[in-house]
Amino acid sequence: MIEDPIVEEIRNYRKEHAARYGNDLDRIVEALRKCERESGRIYLNPGPKMLNSQVNTSTIETVTTL
């Protein structure tokens, strides 16, 4: 496998970042959310998309073969 120095740099940064928070995902996520809050940027959360639970059969076309 070819070693890519950019990929290695990113992996090392990720390991250092995780170690800074004790490899605790909850602490990492909270730190990222804190950075988002303090940045002053507006972040949009469109929320979940609602799916139709019923299929509208009037729009389904039947394909027939000869």
N, CA, C and O atoms as a CHARMM CRD file, in Angstrom:
* protein
*
  264
    1    1 MET  N      0.84100  -1.17400   0.00000 PROA 1      0.00000
    2    1 MET  CA     0.00000   0.00000   0.00000 PROA 1      0.00000
    3    1 MET  C      0.89100   1.24400   0.00000 PROA 1      0.00000
    4    1 MET  O      1.88100   1.29800   0.72900 PROA 1      0.00000
    5    2 ILE  N      0.54700   2.22500  -0.80100 PROA 2      0.00000
    6    2 ILE  CA     1.32000   3.44400  -0.91000 PROA 2      0.00000
    7    2 ILE  C      1.03500   4.33700   0.29100 PROA 2      0.00000
    8    2 ILE  O     -0.11900   4.56300   0.65500 PROA 2      0.00000
    9    3 GLU  N      2.12000   4.84600   0.90900 PROA 3      0.00000
   10    3 GLU  CA     1.94600   5.74500   2.03700 PROA 3      0.00000
   11    3 GLU  C      1.81700   7.17300   1.53100 PROA 3      0.00000
   12    3 GLU  O      2.65700   7.65900   0.77400 PROA 3      0.00000
   13    4 ASP  N      0.76900   7.82300   1.95300 PROA 4      0.00000
   14    4 ASP  CA     0.49400   9.20300   1.54200 PROA 4      0.00000
   15    4 ASP  C      0.76800  10.11100   2.73200 PROA 4      0.00000
   16    4 ASP  O      0.14600   9.94300   3.78100 PROA 4      0.00000
   17    5 PRO  N      1.68900  11.07700   2.59900 PROA 5      0.00000
   18    5 PRO  CA     2.01700  11.93400   3.73600 PROA 5      0.00000
   19    5 PRO  C      0.84600  12.80700   4.19800 PROA 5      0.00000
   20    5 PRO  O      0.75800  13.14100   5.37900 PROA 5      0.00000
   21    6 ILE  N     -0.03200  13.17000   3.30300 PROA 6      0.00000
   22    6 ILE  CA    -1.19000  13.98900   3.68100 PROA 6      0.00000
   23    6 ILE  C     -2.15500  13.16500   4.52700 PROA 6      0.00000
   24    6 ILE  O     -2.67100  13.64600   5.53600 PROA 6      0.00000
   25    7 VAL  N     -2.39600  11.93000   4.11500 PROA 7      0.00000
   26    7 VAL  CA    -3.27900  11.05100   4.87700 PROA 7      0.00000
   27    7 VAL  C     -2.68200  10.78500   6.25500 PROA 7      0.00000
   28    7 VAL  O     -3.40400  10.79000   7.25200 PROA 7      0.00000
   29    8 GLU  N     -1.37200  10.55400   6.32200 PROA 8      0.00000
   30    8 GLU  CA    -0.70800  10.33700   7.60600 PROA 8      0.00000
   31    8 GLU  C     -0.84100  11.55400   8.51200 PROA 8      0.00000
   32    8 GLU  O     -1.07700  11.41100   9.71100 PROA 8      0.00000
   33    9 GLU  N     -0.69200  12.74800   7.94600 PROA 9      0.00000
   34    9 GLU  CA    -0.82500  13.97800   8.72500 PROA 9      0.00000
   35    9 GLU  C     -2.23000  14.10300   9.31000 PROA 9      0.00000
   36    9 GLU  O     -2.39000  14.47000  10.47400 PROA 9      0.00000
   37   10 ILE  N     -3.23600  13.79900   8.51100 PROA 10     0.00000
   38   10 ILE  CA    -4.62300  13.87300   8.97300 PROA 10     0.00000
   39   10 ILE  C     -4.87100  12.83300  10.06200 PROA 10     0.00000
   40   10 ILE  O     -5.52800  13.12700  11.06100 PROA 10     0.00000
   41   11 ARG  N     -4.35200  11.62500   9.87600 PROA 11     0.00000
   42   11 ARG  CA    -4.53200  10.58000  10.89500 PROA 11     0.00000
   43   11 ARG  C     -3.86000  10.97000  12.20200 PROA 11     0.00000
   44   11 ARG  O     -4.42400  10.76500  13.27700 PROA 11     0.00000
   45   12 ASN  N     -2.65900  11.53100  12.11700 PROA 12     0.00000
   46   12 ASN  CA    -1.96600  11.96300  13.32400 PROA 12     0.00000
   47   12 ASN  C     -2.72700  13.08000  14.03000 PROA 12     0.00000
   48   12 ASN  O     -2.83800  13.07700  15.25600 PROA 12     0.00000
   49   13 TYR  N     -3.24700  14.02500  13.27000 PROA 13     0.00000
   50   13 TYR  CA    -4.02800  15.10500  13.86900 PROA 13     0.00000
   51   13 TYR  C     -5.26800  14.54700  14.55500 PROA 13     0.00000
   52   13 TYR  O     -5.61400  14.96600  15.65900 PROA 13     0.00000
   53   14 ARG  N     -5.93100  13.60700  13.90300 PROA 14     0.00000
   54   14 ARG  CA    -7.13700  13.00800  14.47300 PROA 14     0.00000
   55   14 ARG  C     -6.82000  12.27800  15.78100 PROA 14     0.00000
   56   14 ARG  O     -7.58100  12.36700  16.74400 PROA 14     0.00000
   57   15 LYS  N     -5.69900  11.56100  15.81100 PROA 15     0.00000
   58   15 LYS  CA    -5.29800  10.86500  17.04200 PROA 15     0.00000
   59   15 LYS  C     -4.99200  11.86000  18.15600 PROA 15     0.00000
   60   15 LYS  O     -5.40200  11.65100  19.29800 PROA 15     0.00000
   61   16 GLU  N     -4.27700  12.93800  17.84100 PROA 16     0.00000
   62   16 GLU  CA    -3.94900  13.95600  18.83900 PROA 16     0.00000
   63   16 GLU  C     -5.21300  14.64400  19.35200 PROA 16     0.00000
   64   16 GLU  O     -5.35000  14.89800  20.54900 PROA 16     0.00000
   65   17 HSD  N     -6.12200  14.93800  18.44700 PROA 17     0.00000
   66   17 HSD  CA    -7.37300  15.59400  18.82200 PROA 17     0.00000
   67   17 HSD  C     -8.18900  14.70600  19.74500 PROA 17     0.00000
   68   17 HSD  O     -8.72000  15.17700  20.75100 PROA 17     0.00000
   69   18 ALA  N     -8.29500  13.42600  19.41200 PROA 18     0.00000
   70   18 ALA  CA    -9.05300  12.49100  20.24900 PROA 18     0.00000
   71   18 ALA  C     -8.38300  12.32700  21.61400 PROA 18     0.00000
   72   18 ALA  O     -9.06600  12.24600  22.63500 PROA 18     0.00000
   73   19 ALA  N     -7.05600  12.27700  21.63500 PROA 19     0.00000
   74   19 ALA  CA    -6.33100  12.12500  22.89900 PROA 19     0.00000
   75   19 ALA  C     -6.52600  13.34500  23.79300 PROA 19     0.00000
   76   19 ALA  O     -6.54500  13.22000  25.01800 PROA 19     0.00000
   77   20 ARG  N     -6.67100  14.52300  23.19000 PROA 20     0.00000
   78   20 ARG  CA    -6.89200  15.75000  23.95800 PROA 20     0.00000
   79   20 ARG  C     -8.15700  15.64500  24.80500 PROA 20     0.00000
   80   20 ARG  O     -8.24000  16.25900  25.86900 PROA 20     0.00000
   81   21 TYR  N     -9.13300  14.88000  24.34900 PROA 21     0.00000
   82   21 TYR  CA   -10.40200  14.71800  25.05800 PROA 21     0.00000
   83   21 TYR  C    -10.53000  13.32400  25.66200 PROA 21     0.00000
   84   21 TYR  O    -11.63700  12.86700  25.94800 PROA 21     0.00000
   85   22 GLY  N     -9.41400  12.66100  25.85300 PROA 22     0.00000
   86   22 GLY  CA    -9.43100  11.34500  26.49200 PROA 22     0.00000
   87   22 GLY  C    -10.09900  10.27800  25.65100 PROA 22     0.00000
   88   22 GLY  O    -10.60200   9.29400  26.19400 PROA 22     0.00000
   89   23 ASN  N    -10.11600  10.44600  24.35100 PROA 23     0.00000
   90   23 ASN  CA   -10.76300   9.51100  23.42200 PROA 23     0.00000
   91   23 ASN  C    -12.22900   9.28100  23.77300 PROA 23     0.00000
   92   23 ASN  O    -12.78100   8.21400  23.50600 PROA 23     0.00000
   93   24 ASP  N    -12.85200  10.29200  24.37400 PROA 24     0.00000
   94   24 ASP  CA   -14.26100  10.21800  24.76700 PROA 24     0.00000
   95   24 ASP  C    -15.09400  10.95900  23.71900 PROA 24     0.00000
   96   24 ASP  O    -15.00500  12.18000  23.58700 PROA 24     0.00000
   97   25 LEU  N    -15.89800  10.20500  22.98200 PROA 25     0.00000
   98   25 LEU  CA   -16.67200  10.79000  21.89000 PROA 25     0.00000
   99   25 LEU  C    -17.61600  11.88000  22.37400 PROA 25     0.00000
  100   25 LEU  O    -17.79400  12.88700  21.68900 PROA 25     0.00000
  101   26 ASP  N    -18.22300  11.69900  23.53900 PROA 26     0.00000
  102   26 ASP  CA   -19.13500  12.71500  24.07400 PROA 26     0.00000
  103   26 ASP  C    -18.40800  14.03500  24.31900 PROA 26     0.00000
  104   26 ASP  O    -18.94100  15.10600  24.02600 PROA 26     0.00000
  105   27 ARG  N    -17.19500  13.95600  24.85400 PROA 27     0.00000
  106   27 ARG  CA   -16.42000  15.17600  25.09800 PROA 27     0.00000
  107   27 ARG  C    -15.99000  15.83300  23.79100 PROA 27     0.00000
  108   27 ARG  O    -15.97700  17.06000  23.69000 PROA 27     0.00000
  109   28 ILE  N    -15.63800  15.02800  22.79000 PROA 28     0.00000
  110   28 ILE  CA   -15.23800  15.56400  21.48700 PROA 28     0.00000
  111   28 ILE  C    -16.40900  16.29400  20.84600 PROA 28     0.00000
  112   28 ILE  O    -16.25000  17.40600  20.34300 PROA 28     0.00000
  113   29 VAL  N    -17.58500  15.67200  20.86400 PROA 29     0.00000
  114   29 VAL  CA   -18.77500  16.28100  20.26600 PROA 29     0.00000
  115   29 VAL  C    -19.14300  17.56900  20.99400 PROA 29     0.00000
  116   29 VAL  O    -19.48800  18.56100  20.35200 PROA 29     0.00000
  117   30 GLU  N    -19.07600  17.56600  22.30900 PROA 30     0.00000
  118   30 GLU  CA   -19.39900  18.77400  23.07400 PROA 30     0.00000
  119   30 GLU  C    -18.42000  19.89900  22.74300 PROA 30     0.00000
  120   30 GLU  O    -18.82400  21.05600  22.62800 PROA 30     0.00000
  121   31 ALA  N    -17.14700  19.57300  22.59000 PROA 31     0.00000
  122   31 ALA  CA   -16.15400  20.59600  22.23100 PROA 31     0.00000
  123   31 ALA  C    -16.44800  21.17500  20.84500 PROA 31     0.00000
  124   31 ALA  O    -16.31500  22.38100  20.63700 PROA 31     0.00000
  125   32 LEU  N    -16.84100  20.33000  19.90700 PROA 32     0.00000
  126   32 LEU  CA   -17.17800  20.80900  18.56200 PROA 32     0.00000
  127   32 LEU  C    -18.42700  21.68700  18.59200 PROA 32     0.00000
  128   32 LEU  O    -18.49000  22.70600  17.90400 PROA 32     0.00000
  129   33 ARG  N    -19.40900  21.29500  19.38200 PROA 33     0.00000
  130   33 ARG  CA   -20.62600  22.10600  19.49500 PROA 33     0.00000
  131   33 ARG  C    -20.31900  23.45400  20.14200 PROA 33     0.00000
  132   33 ARG  O    -20.89400  24.47500  19.76400 PROA 33     0.00000
  133   34 LYS  N    -19.41500  23.45400  21.11200 PROA 34     0.00000
  134   34 LYS  CA   -19.01900  24.70500  21.75700 PROA 34     0.00000
  135   34 LYS  C    -18.34700  25.63000  20.74000 PROA 34     0.00000
  136   34 LYS  O    -18.61200  26.83200  20.71600 PROA 34     0.00000
  137   35 CYS  N    -17.47900  25.06500  19.90500 PROA 35     0.00000
  138   35 CYS  CA   -16.83700  25.87200  18.85000 PROA 35     0.00000
  139   35 CYS  C    -17.87400  26.45000  17.89700 PROA 35     0.00000
  140   35 CYS  O    -17.75600  27.60100  17.47800 PROA 35     0.00000
  141   36 GLU  N    -18.88800  25.66300  17.55300 PROA 36     0.00000
  142   36 GLU  CA   -19.95000  26.15100  16.68000 PROA 36     0.00000
  143   36 GLU  C    -20.69100  27.31800  17.32900 PROA 36     0.00000
  144   36 GLU  O    -20.95100  28.33000  16.67800 PROA 36     0.00000
  145   37 ARG  N    -21.03100  27.17800  18.61100 PROA 37     0.00000
  146   37 ARG  CA   -21.75400  28.24300  19.30900 PROA 37     0.00000
  147   37 ARG  C    -20.93500  29.52300  19.38500 PROA 37     0.00000
  148   37 ARG  O    -21.46200  30.61900  19.19400 PROA 37     0.00000
  149   38 GLU  N    -19.64800  29.38000  19.66300 PROA 38     0.00000
  150   38 GLU  CA   -18.78800  30.54500  19.84700 PROA 38     0.00000
  151   38 GLU  C    -18.36200  31.19000  18.53200 PROA 38     0.00000
  152   38 GLU  O    -17.87800  32.32200  18.53100 PROA 38     0.00000
  153   39 SER  N    -18.53500  30.48900  17.41600 PROA 39     0.00000
  154   39 SER  CA   -18.08700  31.01900  16.12500 PROA 39     0.00000
  155   39 SER  C    -18.95300  32.17600  15.63800 PROA 39     0.00000
  156   39 SER  O    -18.48100  33.02400  14.88100 PROA 39     0.00000
  157   40 GLY  N    -20.22900  32.21900  16.07000 PROA 40     0.00000
  158   40 GLY  CA   -21.12400  33.27200  15.61800 PROA 40     0.00000
  159   40 GLY  C    -21.76600  32.98400  14.27400 PROA 40     0.00000
  160   40 GLY  O    -22.58400  33.76900  13.79600 PROA 40     0.00000
  161   41 ARG  N    -21.40900  31.88100  13.66700 PROA 41     0.00000
  162   41 ARG  CA   -22.01400  31.50600  12.38300 PROA 41     0.00000
  163   41 ARG  C    -23.40900  30.94300  12.60800 PROA 41     0.00000
  164   41 ARG  O    -23.72300  30.44100  13.68700 PROA 41     0.00000
  165   42 ILE  N    -24.22800  31.03100  11.59400 PROA 42     0.00000
  166   42 ILE  CA   -25.57400  30.47800  11.66100 PROA 42     0.00000
  167   42 ILE  C    -25.53500  29.08200  11.03900 PROA 42     0.00000
  168   42 ILE  O    -25.15200  28.90700   9.88200 PROA 42     0.00000
  169   43 TYR  N    -25.93300  28.11400  11.82500 PROA 43     0.00000
  170   43 TYR  CA   -25.98700  26.74000  11.34500 PROA 43     0.00000
  171   43 TYR  C    -27.44700  26.34200  11.21700 PROA 43     0.00000
  172   43 TYR  O    -28.24200  26.57000  12.12900 PROA 43     0.00000
  173   44 LEU  N    -27.79500  25.75200  10.09500 PROA 44     0.00000
  174   44 LEU  CA   -29.16600  25.32400   9.85900 PROA 44     0.00000
  175   44 LEU  C    -29.29900  23.83700  10.12700 PROA 44     0.00000
  176   44 LEU  O    -28.41900  23.04600   9.78700 PROA 44     0.00000
  177   45 ASN  N    -30.39300  23.47800  10.73000 PROA 45     0.00000
  178   45 ASN  CA   -30.73300  22.07800  10.93500 PROA 45     0.00000
  179   45 ASN  C    -32.13700  21.89000  10.37700 PROA 45     0.00000
  180   45 ASN  O    -33.11800  22.19200  11.05600 PROA 45     0.00000
  181   46 PRO  N    -32.24400  21.39300   9.14700 PROA 46     0.00000
  182   46 PRO  CA   -33.56700  21.26600   8.54800 PROA 46     0.00000
  183   46 PRO  C    -34.43800  20.20900   9.20400 PROA 46     0.00000
  184   46 PRO  O    -35.63500  20.14300   8.92500 PROA 46     0.00000
  185   47 GLY  N    -33.87300  19.39200  10.05800 PROA 47     0.00000
  186   47 GLY  CA   -34.66200  18.36800  10.72600 PROA 47     0.00000
  187   47 GLY  C    -34.90900  17.17100   9.82900 PROA 47     0.00000
  188   47 GLY  O    -34.47600  17.14400   8.67700 PROA 47     0.00000
  189   48 PRO  N    -35.60200  16.18600  10.36100 PROA 48     0.00000
  190   48 PRO  CA   -35.85500  14.97800   9.57000 PROA 48     0.00000
  191   48 PRO  C    -36.87900  15.22900   8.47600 PROA 48     0.00000
  192   48 PRO  O    -37.77000  16.06800   8.61200 PROA 48     0.00000
  193   49 LYS  N    -36.73400  14.49600   7.40700 PROA 49     0.00000
  194   49 LYS  CA   -37.69900  14.57900   6.31400 PROA 49     0.00000
  195   49 LYS  C    -38.79800  13.55100   6.55900 PROA 49     0.00000
  196   49 LYS  O    -38.53400  12.40500   6.92300 PROA 49     0.00000
  197   50 MET  N    -40.00900  13.98200   6.35600 PROA 50     0.00000
  198   50 MET  CA   -41.13600  13.09000   6.57000 PROA 50     0.00000
  199   50 MET  C    -41.37300  12.26500   5.30400 PROA 50     0.00000
  200   50 MET  O    -41.41900  12.80600   4.19900 PROA 50     0.00000
  201   51 LEU  N    -41.51800  10.97700   5.47500 PROA 51     0.00000
  202   51 LEU  CA   -41.79300  10.09300   4.35800 PROA 51     0.00000
  203   51 LEU  C    -43.27800   9.75600   4.34700 PROA 51     0.00000
  204   51 LEU  O    -43.90600   9.62700   5.39700 PROA 51     0.00000
  205   52 ASN  N    -43.82300   9.61700   3.15600 PROA 52     0.00000
  206   52 ASN  CA   -45.22500   9.21900   3.04800 PROA 52     0.00000
  207   52 ASN  C    -45.34300   7.76000   3.45300 PROA 52     0.00000
  208   52 ASN  O    -44.60800   6.90800   2.95400 PROA 52     0.00000
  209   53 SER  N    -46.25700   7.47700   4.34800 PROA 53     0.00000
  210   53 SER  CA   -46.44200   6.09900   4.78400 PROA 53     0.00000
  211   53 SER  C    -47.38000   5.34500   3.84700 PROA 53     0.00000
  212   53 SER  O    -47.44900   4.11700   3.88700 PROA 53     0.00000
  213   54 GLN  N    -48.09900   6.08000   3.00600 PROA 54     0.00000
  214   54 GLN  CA   -49.01300   5.44200   2.07000 PROA 54     0.00000
  215   54 GLN  C    -48.50400   5.66600   0.65400 PROA 54     0.00000
  216   54 GLN  O    -47.96100   6.72500   0.33900 PROA 54     0.00000
  217   55 VAL  N    -48.67700   4.69200  -0.17100 PROA 55     0.00000
  218   55 VAL  CA   -48.29200   4.80500  -1.57300 PROA 55     0.00000
  219   55 VAL  C    -49.51200   5.24400  -2.35600 PROA 55     0.00000
  220   55 VAL  O    -50.57800   4.63600  -2.25900 PROA 55     0.00000
  221   56 ASN  N    -49.35000   6.30300  -3.13100 PROA 56     0.00000
  222   56 ASN  CA   -50.44300   6.78600  -3.96000 PROA 56     0.00000
  223   56 ASN  C    -50.46300   5.95500  -5.23200 PROA 56     0.00000
  224   56 ASN  O    -49.62500   6.14400  -6.11300 PROA 56     0.00000
  225   57 THR  N    -51.41500   5.03800  -5.33200 PROA 57     0.00000
  226   57 THR  CA   -51.45800   4.11600  -6.46700 PROA 57     0.00000
  227   57 THR  C    -51.93300   4.78800  -7.73900 PROA 57     0.00000
  228   57 THR  O    -51.76900   4.22200  -8.82000 PROA 57     0.00000
  229   58 SER  N    -52.51200   5.97100  -7.65300 PROA 58     0.00000
  230   58 SER  CA   -52.99000   6.63300  -8.86400 PROA 58     0.00000
  231   58 SER  C    -51.83400   7.17000  -9.71200 PROA 58     0.00000
  232   58 SER  O    -52.00800   7.44100 -10.90000 PROA 58     0.00000
  233   59 THR  N    -50.65800   7.32200  -9.10400 PROA 59     0.00000
  234   59 THR  CA   -49.52400   7.85100  -9.85900 PROA 59     0.00000
  235   59 THR  C    -48.61600   6.75800 -10.38200 PROA 59     0.00000
  236   59 THR  O    -47.67700   7.04000 -11.12600 PROA 59     0.00000
  237   60 ILE  N    -48.87700   5.51500 -10.00900 PROA 60     0.00000
  238   60 ILE  CA   -48.03800   4.41700 -10.46400 PROA 60     0.00000
  239   60 ILE  C    -48.56700   3.93600 -11.80400 PROA 60     0.00000
  240   60 ILE  O    -49.74600   3.61500 -11.95100 PROA 60     0.00000
  241   61 GLU  N    -47.66500   3.89500 -12.78000 PROA 61     0.00000
  242   61 GLU  CA   -48.05000   3.44500 -14.10800 PROA 61     0.00000
  243   61 GLU  C    -47.70400   1.97200 -14.25000 PROA 61     0.00000
  244   61 GLU  O    -46.67600   1.50800 -13.75900 PROA 61     0.00000
  245   62 THR  N    -48.56600   1.26200 -14.91800 PROA 62     0.00000
  246   62 THR  CA   -48.31700  -0.16100 -15.16900 PROA 62     0.00000
  247   62 THR  C    -47.65500  -0.29700 -16.52300 PROA 62     0.00000
  248   62 THR  O    -48.14200   0.22000 -17.52800 PROA 62     0.00000
  249   63 VAL  N    -46.53300  -1.00300 -16.53000 PROA 63     0.00000
  250   63 VAL  CA   -45.81300  -1.22900 -17.78200 PROA 63     0.00000
  251   63 VAL  C    -46.18900  -2.62200 -18.26400 PROA 63     0.00000
  252   63 VAL  O    -46.05500  -3.60800 -17.54000 PROA 63     0.00000
  253   64 THR  N    -46.66000  -2.67900 -19.49700 PROA 64     0.00000
  254   64 THR  CA   -47.01900  -3.96600 -20.05700 PROA 64     0.00000
  255   64 THR  C    -46.06200  -4.29800 -21.18600 PROA 64     0.00000
  256   64 THR  O    -45.62300  -3.41800 -21.92500 PROA 64     0.00000
  257   65 THR  N    -45.75200  -5.54800 -21.30600 PROA 65     0.00000
  258   65 THR  CA   -44.88200  -5.99400 -22.39300 PROA 65     0.00000
  259   65 THR  C    -45.71800  -6.79700 -23.37500 PROA 65     0.00000
  260   65 THR  O    -46.70200  -7.44200 -23.01400 PROA 65     0.00000
  261   66 LEU  N    -45.30400  -6.73500 -24.59000 PROA 66     0.00000
  262   66 LEU  CA   -46.03800  -7.47100 -25.62600 PROA 66     0.00000
  263   66 LEU  C    -45.50800  -8.84900 -25.81900 PROA 66     0.00000
  264   66 LEU  O    -46.01800  -9.59500 -26.65500 PROA 66     0.00000
